[in-house]
């Protein structure tokens, strides 16, 4: 319990991680301190801090918990086939667009594996949430996990043929200021003042943004319905480009921006578990969808 209190930076978060009430965490901590005969945390009105005894306890207990996790996964490895619940976390858009289809193909050969899926656009701590595999799109994978690179991911500006027919097709990024832009705050590349002012001193440097949302799925729907120009990843739009529903834009001579990659993240000890190992091996096979979408995008470069 004290390990979860330390990981969660407080009793409330520890209660959420343990799926119990905060009062139960508080009572459990009091029992631990009474049994050990030493205070484990120093409480204040706004925060807490581990005592020296508490830090020692958390350090040793964390080592033992990791060793126990290794024992469990090694023991599971004695089974000669994958089985049990496979816990995976990934972004909402990627999970919705591809993961269920991928897992359906995987289960054709691995009938005894069940999927528990957590869709979250933030990187989940695999240890805290008992997750087996995290599928993440990033430029640099975190160093505290083992990582298998699955595919590069490109981003493209795109719009529907209907939108472009009504509003014209831009050929430069600076021309986006006269278009309706569908924006994912913090992800869509901003238009820099100097970039625009050097070519169009009199123009309004702020583009029209009829839709702003922290969801690529929502922006994709808006783009398909002709509401504007969106900056979207290849894994979401390649099929729509192939069907003609979306048109990729070449701005300043560039169409696709391969800035990120898709990774499978996991703890090395869990790779001994057949369900984890077999699913990651399945992800790197050549028949996966990312080979098709990137092939479609490569033809535009």
N, C-alpha and C positions, 0 to 999 in steps of 0.2 A: 504493500500500500504506500509506504514512504517513497518508493521509487516513482510511482505514478504521481504523487504529490510534487516531487522534484521535477519530473518531466512536464507536468501541467502548470508549473509555477503557481500552484495554489490548490486549495481544497475543492473549489467548485469544478475546475477543469479535471482534477483527479476523479471526482465523482462521475463526470461525464465519461471519462475513459474507462472507468470500472463499471459503468452502468448501475450505479447505486446512488443514494441520496447524499448530499453534502453532510447531513447530520451523521450518517453512518460512517463516512470517512473521518469526521471529527472524533466520533466515539472510538473508532478503530485505532486512530493515532494515539488517543489518550490511553487505551489499553496497552499499546506497544510501549509507550513511555513508562507506564506504571510497571510493566513486567521487566523492562530493561533497567529501570531505576535511574534513567538519565533523560534530560530533555532532548528532543530530536530536532525541534525547530524553535526559532525565536519569533514570536508573533508580534505584529504591530497592527495598527488599525487599517493600514492600506496594503501591507505586504508581509512576507515572511522570509526568513533566512534560515538555512540549515545550520545547526550547531556543529561543532567539530565532531561530536559523536554521530550526528545525523549524516554529515558528509562521508564519514568512514562507513557507516551502515549502507548508504546508497551506492558507494563505490564498490564494495564487496558484493552486495546483493545484485547489482547490475551484471557483474562478472558471472555470478552463479546462474542468473536467469538466461544469459546468452549461452552458457555452457549447457543448460537444460534444453534450450531451444535446439542446439546442435545435436544433442542426444536424441530428441524427438524426431528430427528430420533424418538423422542417420538410421534410426530404427525403422522409419517409414520406408527407407531405401531397400530394406530387406524384402519388401514385396516386389514381385517381378512385373507388376503392371500398375499404371497410374490409377488412383482411386481417391475418393473423398472430395471435399469442398476446395476449390481453387479460388482464392481471393485476389481479385485484380482491381486496381484503380487506374483510371485514365480520365482524360478531359471529356466534358459532356459531348462536344461535337464529334470527336473521334469515336467515342463509345457508341453514340447514336448511329453514326454513318457506317461503321465497319465491324465493330467488335462482335456483335451478335452473329453476323454471317461467318466471321472467322471461327468463332467458337462452335458454331453448328458443324462446320467442316471438320474441326478437330475431334468432336465427339463421335463422328462416324467410325473412328478407330479407337476411341477412348470412352466407352459407354459409361464407365463408372465414375467419371469426373463430373462434378457439379460446379456451376459458375456462381460465385457471389461477387457482384460488380458494384463498385463505388465510383460514381461519376463525380469528379471534383476537378475544377480547373486549377487548383493549387496542389503543389507537390505534397503528398501525404508522407508522414514519417512511417515507414514500413514497420518499424519495431513497435511503435505506440499503438498502431491500429491493426496489428496482426495480419498485414497484407503480404501476399506471396510475391506479386509482381506489380510494378508500376510501369505503365506505358506512357512515356512523356515525350513531348516535342520541345526540344531545347537546342540552343547553340552550343552549350557546354554542359555535359551531364555532371551531376554532383559526384564528388570524389569518395563519398562514404558508402557507395553501393557498387556492386559489380554491374557492368553495363554492356548490353549487346546492341550494336547499331543495326537497325532494321532497314532504314531508308532515309534518303535526303528528303526534305520537304521544301517545296518552293512556294512563294507567295506571288500572286498576280493581281493586277488591276483588271477588273472585268465589268461588263454591263450587258444587258439584254439587247438584242437587235432592235427591239421596239424603242428602247430609250435612246440608242444611238441614232436611229432614224429621225427622232424628234429633235434631238439636241446636237447632233454632229458628233464626230469622233475625234477626241483630243489626240495630239501626237507628242505633246510635251507635258511634263508634270506641272509646269506653271499654268497650263491651260485648265487645270482642274479647278481653279478659282472661279471659273464661269460655269461649273457643273454642280449638280447635286451629288454630294459625296456621302456614302454610307459608312459611318466611322465606328471603329472599335477603339474607344479611348485607351491610350497607352500602347496600342499595338499598331494601328494604322500609321504609317510614316507621316509626320507633320510636314507641312510646306514651310520652308524656312524663309524669313523675310528677305535676306540677301539674295536668295535664289530667285525670288520673284521680282524684287525691285530692280535687279540688274537688267531684266528683259522687259518688264512692264511697269515703269515708274508710276503710272497713274492708276493702276488696277487696285481693286480691293483684295488685300492679301489673305483674307479669311474666306475659304470656300463655303458654299451653302451646305449645311449638314441637316437635311430633313430628318434623318434617323441616326441616332447614336445609341449603341447597345453593347454590352459586354458579352455578346453571344454571336459567334460566327454563323450559327444556324439561322438566327433571325436575320442577319445581314444578307445571307444567301437567299432567303425567301424574298427579301425586299428587292434584291438585285434581279431575281428571276421575274418578279412582277413589274419590272421596269421603273423602279423608283429612284435609281441612281447608279453611281459607280462604286464598287466595293473592292476592298483589298482582302483577298481570301486565299486560304491554303489549297495546294494542289489536291490534297486528299478529299476535299469537299467538292471541287468544281470540275475535275477532269472529265467526268461523265457528262456534265452539262455542256462543256466545250465540245466534246465529241458529238453530242446530239444537236449542237447549234443553238441551244437555249441561252448560252452565254458566249460573249465574244471577248477573248483576251486582248488587252490593249498594249500596244508597243509605244512606250513613252520615252523620248530621247534615245531611240534606238534600242531600248531594252524592254523585254517582255516579262521574263520570269526571274525571280530573285531567290536563289537556293540558299537561304540564310540559316536554316535549321535542319535538324535530323530527328527521326523517330527512334527512341531507345526503349529497350526493355531493361528495367532496373530491378535488382533483386539482391538479397543477401547471399554470399557464396555458400554458406552452410545449407541454405534451402535448396540449392541446385541438386543436392543429393536425393531430394524427394522426387520420385518418378513423375508426379503430376506437374511439378514445376519444370523439371528438366525437359519433359516431353513437349510441354506447351511452348517453351522458348525455342526448342529445336524446330517445332512446327512453324513458328513465326519467321524463321530465317529460310524456310523453303522457298523455292523460286516461284511457286504458284500463288503467292500472296498478292493482294490487290495493289499494294504500293508499287509493285513492278509495272503494273498496267498503267496506273495514273502517272507515274514519273515518265514512262515511255511516251505517253501522250503529251506531257509537258515538254519533254526533250525535243519533240518535233517542232516546237515553237521557238526554240532558242536560236 
